[in-house]
Amino acid sequence: NLANAMNVSPNPTSGNIVLSVDPSMGEISIEMFDVTGKSVKNFSKFQAGNINLDLSGFAHGVYYIQVSTTDAIAVEKVVVK
């Protein structure tokens, strides 16, 4: 289950986060959405593991990080303060 295989920290954040995704998930895509559902950032494809993402350029607020594999999608809420 992808949702159980991922974690975001620190949350809330004022800049960098680490998105931890179980390496058994293989290649993942990451997209970030604002509270209205608008896509605000599409990150490159990554191999699952510990991925550093810089959110320091984003306005304060709530965002949703969507992680996709070839057969699953999971969403994690993150707060930028």
Sequence and secondary structure as in RCSB ss.txt:
>XXXX:A:sequence
NLANAMNVSPNPTSGNIVLSVDPSMGEISIEMFDVTGKSVKNFSKFQAGNINLDLSGFAHGVYYIQVSTTDAIAV
EKVVVK
>XXXX:A:secstr
 TGGGEEEESSSBSSEEEEEE GGG EEEEEEEETTS EEEEEEEEESSEEEEE TTS SEEEEEEEE SS EEE
EEEEE 
